[in-house]
Amino acid sequence: QVQLVESGGGLVQPGGSLRLLCTFSGPTANSYAMAWFRQASGKEREFVAHITYNGRETYYADFAKGRFAISRDTAKNTVDLQMSRLTVEDTAVYFCAATLHSIVVVEAKRYDYWGRGTQVTVSS
């Protein structure tokens, strides 16, 4: 079993930056690929970014390419999501998720464990 806890959300102005942190734990946690999803009010949960268990490969949703960066520290058991050039459309609850799938998966249903999320609000 894997436990995930997100932090780093908050209020930021359009054009600003924010760094989200996911701290995970569990005896086999480092075997899991990790991803960030987000869910805006009234909308479905959507994929943001994915990183392999060893941190060597990443994959992004189109809207995240060039603005967001996912990274992983296997020693600290953390996954970061560095977000820049934020817009009001990025306002959402951001979730960290873990999967044992060895390929990149963007469907939320393929992820086995989830954190509770952290709110990101982009507003002037």
Phi, psi and chi 1 to 4 in degrees:
 res  aa     phi    psi   chi1   chi2   chi3   chi4
   1 GLN       -  146.7 -168.2  159.5   -2.8      -
   2 VAL  -123.7  132.6  179.8      -      -      -
   3 GLN  -107.0  137.3  -66.6   79.0   39.7      -
   4 LEU  -129.2  134.8  -56.3  150.0      -      -
   5 VAL  -134.8  122.5  178.6      -      -      -
   6 GLU   -95.3  152.0  -57.5   93.0  -21.2      -
   7 SER  -153.6  168.6   60.9      -      -      -
   8 GLY   102.9   -5.3      -      -      -      -
   9 GLY   -70.4  170.0      -      -      -      -
  10 GLY   164.6 -164.9      -      -      -      -
  11 LEU   -98.9  130.9  175.2   64.4      -      -
  12 VAL  -140.8  149.5   61.1      -      -      -
  13 GLN   -80.2  153.5  -69.0 -172.6  -17.4      -
  14 PRO   -54.0  137.1  -27.1   35.3      -      -
  15 GLY    89.1   -8.7      -      -      -      -
  16 GLY   -83.8 -176.8      -      -      -      -
  17 SER  -127.0  157.9  -59.8      -      -      -
  18 LEU  -154.4  144.6 -156.2   61.0      -      -
  19 ARG  -117.8  123.2  174.1  177.9  168.3  -97.1
  20 LEU   -99.7  146.6  -56.4 -177.0      -      -
  21 LEU  -126.5  135.9 -178.8   70.2      -      -
  22 CYS  -118.7  119.7  173.4      -      -      -
  23 THR  -104.3  126.2  -57.4      -      -      -
  24 PHE  -123.3  157.5   57.7   89.6      -      -
  25 SER  -148.7  164.4   60.1      -      -      -
  26 GLY   136.4  150.7      -      -      -      -
  27 PRO   -62.4  -26.8   19.3  -30.9      -      -
  28 THR  -118.4   18.8   59.9      -      -      -
  29 ALA   -57.8  -34.7      -      -      -      -
  30 ASN   -73.6   -1.9  -83.5  -37.9      -      -
  31 SER   -88.8   -8.1  -58.9      -      -      -
  32 TYR   -97.0  139.0  -74.9   72.3      -      -
  33 ALA   -74.9  151.8      -      -      -      -
  34 MET  -123.7  154.6  -63.3  -69.6 -178.7      -
  35 ALA  -148.5  160.6      -      -      -      -
  36 TRP  -112.0  136.1  -73.9   93.7      -      -
  37 PHE  -123.0  167.4  -76.0   76.2      -      -
  38 ARG  -144.0  156.2   68.7 -175.9 -172.9 -178.1
  39 GLN  -141.4  113.5 -172.3  165.8   15.6      -
  40 ALA   -83.7  158.2      -      -      -      -
  41 SER   -57.7  126.4  179.8      -      -      -
  42 GLY    79.2    5.4      -      -      -      -
  43 LYS  -121.2  165.9  -64.9 -172.4  177.4 -179.2
  44 GLU   -78.0  158.0  -67.7 -171.6   -5.0      -
  45 ARG   -68.3  135.1 -165.5  166.8  -63.6 -169.4
  46 GLU  -128.0  149.3   66.5  174.8  -16.4      -
  47 PHE   -70.5  141.1  170.3   81.5      -      -
  48 VAL  -116.3  -56.3  177.0      -      -      -
  49 ALA  -158.7  156.0      -      -      -      -
  50 HIS  -136.4  146.5  173.8  -80.3      -      -
  51 ILE  -140.2  138.5 -170.3  164.2      -      -
  52 THR   -69.3  168.3   52.3      -      -      -
  53 TYR   -60.6  -30.1   76.3   96.8      -      -
  54 ASN   -97.7    0.9   55.6   12.2      -      -
  55 GLY    77.6    7.6      -      -      -      -
  56 ARG   -84.8  -23.7  -67.5  178.3 -177.9  173.6
  57 GLU  -129.0  141.8  -63.6 -179.9   35.0      -
  58 THR  -129.9  160.2   58.7      -      -      -
  59 TYR  -149.7  140.1 -178.0   79.7      -      -
  60 TYR  -129.0  149.0  -63.2   90.6      -      -
  61 ALA   -66.4  154.8      -      -      -      -
  62 ASP   -56.3  -40.4  -74.7  -16.1      -      -
  63 PHE   -68.7  -19.5   67.7   81.2      -      -
  64 ALA   -92.3  -20.0      -      -      -      -
  65 LYS   -60.7  129.2  -68.6  177.3 -178.2  176.7
  66 GLY    84.5  -12.8      -      -      -      -
  67 ARG  -116.9  -34.0  -61.8 -166.9  -58.9  129.9
  68 PHE  -112.0  151.2  -65.4    2.4      -      -
  69 ALA  -139.8  126.3      -      -      -      -
  70 ILE  -103.4  140.0 -171.3  171.4      -      -
  71 SER  -145.9  166.1   61.7      -      -      -
  72 ARG  -142.2  138.4  179.1  171.7 -170.6  155.5
  73 ASP  -115.7  102.2 -172.4  -32.5      -      -
  74 THR   -70.2  -23.4   54.4      -      -      -
  75 ALA   -74.3  -36.0      -      -      -      -
  76 LYS   -96.2   -6.2  -64.5 -178.7  178.4  179.0
  77 ASN    57.6   51.9  -79.2    7.7      -      -
  78 THR  -132.8  153.1   58.6      -      -      -
  79 VAL  -129.6  127.7  175.8      -      -      -
  80 ASP  -102.9  152.0  -78.3   12.7      -      -
  81 LEU  -130.8  105.4 -176.3   69.3      -      -
  82 GLN   -89.9  121.0 -179.0   67.1   47.7      -
  83 MET  -116.8  135.1  -56.2 -174.9  -66.9      -
  84 SER  -135.2  167.8   60.5      -      -      -
  85 ARG    48.8   48.8  -70.1 -175.2  -78.6  144.1
  86 LEU   -70.2  146.9  -71.9  163.9      -      -
  87 THR  -124.1  169.3   72.3      -      -      -
  88 VAL   -62.5  -25.0  -66.2      -      -      -
  89 GLU   -70.2  -12.6  -72.5   74.1   27.3      -
  90 ASP   -85.6   -3.8  -65.3  -45.0      -      -
  91 THR   -63.7  125.2  -65.1      -      -      -
  92 ALA  -179.1  169.8      -      -      -      -
  93 VAL   -88.6  128.1  178.0      -      -      -
  94 TYR  -103.8  131.2  -76.6   70.3      -      -
  95 PHE  -117.8  144.7  -62.7   89.6      -      -
  96 CYS  -100.3  141.1 -176.6      -      -      -
  97 ALA  -142.0  155.4      -      -      -      -
  98 ALA  -127.5  141.8      -      -      -      -
  99 THR  -141.8  151.1 -179.3      -      -      -
 100 LEU   -93.8   -2.5  -81.9  176.5      -      -
 101 HIS   -60.0  136.3  -77.5  -79.8      -      -
 102 SER   -86.0   -8.9   58.9      -      -      -
 103 ILE  -111.5  165.9   59.2  173.0      -      -
 104 VAL   -69.6  127.1  175.4      -      -      -
 105 VAL  -125.2  136.8  -72.4      -      -      -
 106 VAL  -110.5   -4.9  -59.4      -      -      -
 107 GLU   -85.4  130.9  -60.4   87.9   -0.3      -
 108 ALA   -60.1  -33.4      -      -      -      -
 109 LYS   -66.5  -15.1   63.9 -178.3  179.8 -178.8
 110 ARG   -87.8   -0.5  -65.6 -178.3  178.7  -91.1
 111 TYR   -99.3  137.1  -75.0   77.8      -      -
 112 ASP   -90.7  -32.4  -54.7  -62.3      -      -
 113 TYR  -133.3  146.0  -60.7  101.7      -      -
 114 TRP  -136.9  147.6  -67.4   83.4      -      -
 115 GLY   -85.3 -179.4      -      -      -      -
 116 ARG   -87.5  -12.3  -66.0 -173.3  175.3 -176.3
 117 GLY    97.0  159.7      -      -      -      -
 118 THR  -137.1  135.7 -175.1      -      -      -
 119 GLN   -81.4  130.9  175.9   70.8   46.2      -
 120 VAL  -117.8  123.2  172.2      -      -      -
 121 THR  -122.5  122.8  -57.7      -      -      -
 122 VAL  -108.8  113.4 -175.3      -      -      -
 123 SER  -158.6  148.7  174.8      -      -      -
 124 SER   -94.3      -   55.3      -      -      -
